[in-house]
Amino acid sequence: MPIKSFTAHLSEAFTRQHYVTIADAIKKVRHQHAGHPRADQLDTVLDALVGELGVAFKRDNPNFNETAFRNACKL
């Protein structure tokens, strides 16, 4: 399901805790694969995902802070 339609199907807006949970999951994946020989490729993919999520979340919630979310998703 594309990101556009993902947020369109939400019956209620995300809370701060939703955003924190998603950022923590992304950070956990980064941590688990940090020593992998292709960790840099995973980081590139995760950075793209974080960017797309940030845009979708901002569209859903004008007060959403994309920079804070991006920083929360890093190790």
VOZAMAR-877772 format. One line per 5 residues: their letters; for each residue x, y negated, z negated of N, C-alpha, C, O. Coordinates in nm, 4 decimals. Example, Ala and Ser with C-alpha at 12.3 -4.5 7.8 and 13.67 -1.06 7.14 Angstrom:
BEGIN
as> 1.3190/0.5690/-0.7800/1.2300/0.4500/-0.7800/1.3200/0.3300/-0.7800/1.4236/0.3319/-0.8465 ~ 1.2850/0.2250/-0.7080/1.3670/0.1060/-0.7140/1.2900/-0.0030/-0.7870/1.3409/-0.1138/-0.8039
***
This chain:
BEGIN
mpiks> 0.0846/0.1173/0.0000/0.0000/0.0000/0.0000/0.0893/-0.1239/0.0000/0.1743/-0.1380/-0.0880 ~ 0.0719/-0.2128/0.0959/0.1535/-0.3345/0.0997/0.1315/-0.4202/-0.0253/0.0266/-0.4135/-0.0894 ~ 0.2321/-0.5003/-0.0581/0.2253/-0.5864/-0.1764/0.1048/-0.6786/-0.1688/0.0378/-0.6998/-0.2699 ~ 0.0753/-0.7341/-0.0516/-0.0388/-0.8249/-0.0379/-0.1665/-0.7613/-0.0896/-0.2383/-0.8209/-0.1699 ~ -0.1946/-0.6409/-0.0439/-0.3192/-0.5766/-0.0855/-0.3104/-0.5233/-0.2277/-0.4131/-0.5020/-0.2920
ftahl> -0.1892/-0.5015/-0.2775/-0.1722/-0.4557/-0.4155/-0.2321/-0.5559/-0.5131/-0.3127/-0.5188/-0.5984 ~ -0.1938/-0.6813/-0.5014/-0.2445/-0.7818/-0.5951/-0.3902/-0.8147/-0.5668/-0.4628/-0.8549/-0.6578 ~ -0.4340/-0.7987/-0.4442/-0.5740/-0.8265/-0.4113/-0.6676/-0.7271/-0.4770/-0.7850/-0.7579/-0.4977 ~ -0.6189/-0.6090/-0.5101/-0.7037/-0.5058/-0.5704/-0.7020/-0.5065/-0.7223/-0.7682/-0.4239/-0.7851 ~ -0.6277/-0.5979/-0.7819/-0.6247/-0.6045/-0.9277/-0.7555/-0.6636/-0.9779/-0.7999/-0.7680/-0.9302
seaft> -0.8169/-0.5961/-1.0746/-0.9424/-0.6486/-1.1275/-0.9168/-0.7549/-1.2332/-1.0015/-0.8411/-1.2562 ~ -0.8018/-0.7496/-1.2970/-0.7646/-0.8492/-1.3967/-0.6211/-0.8925/-1.3685/-0.5407/-0.8161/-1.3150 ~ -0.5912/-1.0148/-1.4052/-0.4552/-1.0659/-1.3854/-0.3577/-0.9914/-1.4762/-0.3935/-0.9459/-1.5848 ~ -0.2361/-0.9804/-1.4297/-0.1309/-0.9219/-1.5119/-0.1048/-1.0124/-1.6316/-0.1219/-1.1341/-1.6244 ~ -0.0641/-0.9520/-1.7392/-0.0206/-1.0280/-1.8561/0.1321/-1.0312/-1.8561/0.1971/-0.9627/-1.7772
rqhyv> 0.1872/-1.1112/-1.9452/0.3328/-1.1174/-1.9593/0.3888/-0.9777/-1.9861/0.4957/-0.9426/-1.9360 ~ 0.3168/-0.8987/-2.0646/0.3639/-0.7642/-2.0984/0.3731/-0.6747/-1.9740/0.4620/-0.5899/-1.9658 ~ 0.2837/-0.6923/-1.8791/0.2923/-0.6164/-1.7542/0.4230/-0.6496/-1.6820/0.4953/-0.5605/-1.6374 ~ 0.4517/-0.7797/-1.6715/0.5737/-0.8223/-1.6030/0.6981/-0.7706/-1.6755/0.7944/-0.7277/-1.6118 ~ 0.6955/-0.7750/-1.8075/0.8090/-0.7263/-1.8878/0.8280/-0.5762/-1.8671/0.9410/-0.5296/-1.8529
tiada> 0.7194/-0.5011/-1.8652/0.7269/-0.3560/-1.8461/0.7868/-0.3223/-1.7101/0.8697/-0.2319/-1.6997 ~ 0.7458/-0.3937/-1.6063/0.7993/-0.3695/-1.4718/0.9477/-0.4052/-1.4664/1.0277/-0.3298/-1.4110 ~ 0.9846/-0.5197/-1.5237/1.1258/-0.5607/-1.5256/1.2100/-0.4593/-1.6019/1.3207/-0.4259/-1.5596 ~ 1.1582/-0.4103/-1.7143/1.2323/-0.3108/-1.7930/1.2525/-0.1814/-1.7145/1.3586/-0.1196/-1.7230 ~ 1.1521/-0.1407/-1.6387/1.1641/-0.0186/-1.5577/1.2712/-0.0356/-1.4500/1.3507/0.0554/-1.4263
ikkvr> 1.2734/-0.1503/-1.3860/1.3742/-0.1767/-1.2833/1.5133/-0.1795/-1.3453/1.6079/-0.1235/-1.2900 ~ 1.5251/-0.2450/-1.4601/1.6535/-0.2510/-1.5294/1.6997/-0.1109/-1.5706/1.8186/-0.0798/-1.5631 ~ 1.6063/-0.0273/-1.6139/1.6394/0.1093/-1.6548/1.6948/0.1895/-1.5365/1.7921/0.2634/-1.5516 ~ 1.6336/0.1752/-1.4202/1.6823/0.2454/-1.3006/1.8228/0.1968/-1.2660/1.9099/0.2772/-1.2327 ~ 1.8453/0.0655/-1.2739/1.9801/0.0126/-1.2471/2.0818/0.0749/-1.3429/2.1896/0.1171/-1.3009
hqhag> 2.0471/0.0804/-1.4712/2.1374/0.1335/-1.5730/2.1667/0.2820/-1.5495/2.2814/0.3255/-1.5592 ~ 2.0621/0.3593/-1.5185/2.0784/0.5032/-1.4987/2.1673/0.5356/-1.3797/2.2305/0.6412/-1.3769 ~ 2.1731/0.4476/-1.2827/2.2500/0.4748/-1.1612/2.3731/0.3863/-1.1474/2.4338/0.3806/-1.0404 ~ 2.4102/0.3177/-1.2542/2.5217/0.2223/-1.2488/2.6530/0.2866/-1.2052/2.7312/0.2228/-1.1347 ~ 2.6790/0.4088/-1.2445/2.8050/0.4733/-1.2097/2.8025/0.5499/-1.0792/2.9040/0.6062/-1.0383
hprad> 2.6888/0.5527/-1.0138/2.6740/0.6275/-0.8890/2.7569/0.5614/-0.7787/2.7669/0.4389/-0.7727 ~ 2.8162/0.6435/-0.6915/2.8984/0.5867/-0.5835/2.8227/0.4888/-0.4928/2.8839/0.4016/-0.4311 ~ 2.6922/0.5027/-0.4848/2.6138/0.4132/-0.3987/2.5272/0.3166/-0.4804/2.4221/0.2724/-0.4342 ~ 2.5716/0.2850/-0.5998/2.4958/0.1950/-0.6865/2.4753/0.0583/-0.6218/2.3725/-0.0060/-0.6430 ~ 2.5732/0.0140/-0.5429/2.5592/-0.1156/-0.4766/2.4439/-0.1150/-0.3764/2.3752/-0.2159/-0.3604
qldtv> 2.4225/-0.0027/-0.3093/2.3105/0.0084/-0.2159/2.1780/0.0070/-0.2913/2.0818/-0.0560/-0.2474 ~ 2.1731/0.0761/-0.4043/2.0524/0.0761/-0.4865/2.0237/-0.0656/-0.5358/1.9087/-0.1096/-0.5355 ~ 2.1272/-0.1363/-0.5777/2.1085/-0.2740/-0.6229/2.0495/-0.3615/-0.5130/1.9638/-0.4459/-0.5393 ~ 2.0948/-0.3415/-0.3917/2.0423/-0.4184/-0.2787/1.8936/-0.3915/-0.2593/1.8150/-0.4841/-0.2395 ~ 1.8560/-0.2653/-0.2652/1.7156/-0.2273/-0.2489/1.6322/-0.2819/-0.3649/1.5237/-0.3360/-0.3434
ldalv> 1.6826/-0.2680/-0.4872/1.6089/-0.3175/-0.6031/1.5964/-0.4694/-0.5998/1.4925/-0.5233/-0.6380 ~ 1.6999/-0.5388/-0.5550/1.6922/-0.6846/-0.5432/1.5829/-0.7242/-0.4437/1.5090/-0.8199/-0.4673 ~ 1.5728/-0.6514/-0.3336/1.4673/-0.6791/-0.2352/1.3294/-0.6530/-0.2958/1.2361/-0.7306/-0.2750 ~ 1.3173/-0.5440/-0.3702/1.1904/-0.5121/-0.4368/1.1531/-0.6208/-0.5367/1.0386/-0.6661/-0.5396 ~ 1.2481/-0.6624/-0.6177/1.2244/-0.7673/-0.7174/1.1798/-0.8963/-0.6479/1.0897/-0.9649/-0.6962
gelgv> 1.2417/-0.9288/-0.5366/1.2026/-1.0482/-0.4620/1.0599/-1.0403/-0.4114/0.9840/-1.1364/-0.4233 ~ 1.0231/-0.9260/-0.3550/0.8867/-0.9076/-0.3042/0.7840/-0.9112/-0.4181/0.6776/-0.9716/-0.4051 ~ 0.8176/-0.8459/-0.5291/0.7271/-0.8488/-0.6444/0.7124/-0.9912/-0.6974/0.6024/-1.0341/-0.7321 ~ 0.8224/-1.0631/-0.7034/0.8177/-1.2011/-0.7510/0.7242/-1.2874/-0.6686/0.6474/-1.3662/-0.7238 ~ 0.7300/-1.2735/-0.5375/0.6422/-1.3500/-0.4490/0.4964/-1.3111/-0.4733/0.4096/-1.3978/-0.4838
afkrd> 0.4701/-1.1817/-0.4821/0.3329/-1.1345/-0.5047/0.2796/-1.1802/-0.6406/0.1645/-1.2222/-0.6517 ~ 0.3635/-1.1718/-0.7434/0.3202/-1.2123/-0.8768/0.2952/-1.3630/-0.8823/0.2016/-1.4077/-0.9486 ~ 0.3774/-1.4409/-0.8138/0.3602/-1.5868/-0.8098/0.2295/-1.6222/-0.7392/0.1587/-1.7143/-0.7798 ~ 0.1990/-1.5487/-0.6342/0.0745/-1.5709/-0.5614/-0.0455/-1.5389/-0.6518/-0.1474/-1.6078/-0.6476 ~ -0.0320/-1.4349/-0.7323/-0.1384/-1.3934/-0.8236/-0.1503/-1.4886/-0.9427/-0.2600/-1.5137/-0.9924
npnfn> -0.0355/-1.5414/-0.9880/-0.0320/-1.6256/-1.1074/0.0633/-1.7431/-1.0814/0.1850/-1.7254/-1.0863 ~ 0.0098/-1.8621/-1.0540/0.0945/-1.9770/-1.0223/0.1949/-2.0125/-1.1328/0.2947/-2.0793/-1.1055 ~ 0.1704/-1.9698/-1.2546/0.2627/-1.9977/-1.3652/0.3737/-1.8946/-1.3780/0.4618/-1.9085/-1.4628 ~ 0.3703/-1.7927/-1.2955/0.4720/-1.6876/-1.3004/0.6085/-1.7464/-1.2674/0.6223/-1.8220/-1.1712 ~ 0.7092/-1.7118/-1.3470/0.8446/-1.7638/-1.3292/0.9293/-1.6579/-1.2575/0.9775/-1.5625/-1.3186
etafr> 0.9457/-1.6775/-1.1277/1.0203/-1.5799/-1.0466/1.1658/-1.5667/-1.0910/1.2208/-1.4565/-1.0912 ~ 1.2273/-1.6765/-1.1281/1.3674/-1.6729/-1.1705/1.3834/-1.5929/-1.2990/1.4750/-1.5114/-1.3104 ~ 1.2961/-1.6152/-1.3947/1.3021/-1.5405/-1.5207/1.2796/-1.3917/-1.4954/1.3453/-1.3077/-1.5569 ~ 1.1872/-1.3588/-1.4052/1.1612/-1.2186/-1.3721/1.2846/-1.1561/-1.3083/1.3255/-1.0461/-1.3454 ~ 1.3436/-1.2269/-1.2121/1.4634/-1.1771/-1.1435/1.5748/-1.1508/-1.2459/1.6408/-1.0470/-1.2416
nackl> 1.5945/-1.2451/-1.3368/1.6982/-1.2286/-1.4395/1.6674/-1.1132/-1.5341/1.7586/-1.0435/-1.5785 ~ 1.5400/-1.0925/-1.5651/1.5002/-0.9838/-1.6548/1.5220/-0.8465/-1.5920/1.5324/-0.7467/-1.6633 ~ 1.5289/-0.8410/-1.4607/1.5473/-0.7138/-1.3904/1.6943/-0.6746/-1.3734/1.7243/-0.5667/-1.3222 ~ 1.7838/-0.7603/-1.4153/1.9274/-0.7319/-1.4046/1.9794/-0.6693/-1.5309/1.9179/-0.6818/-1.6368 ~ 2.0941/-0.6007/-1.5209/2.1553/-0.5391/-1.6383/2.2154/-0.6441/-1.7281/2.2717/-0.6112/-1.8325
***
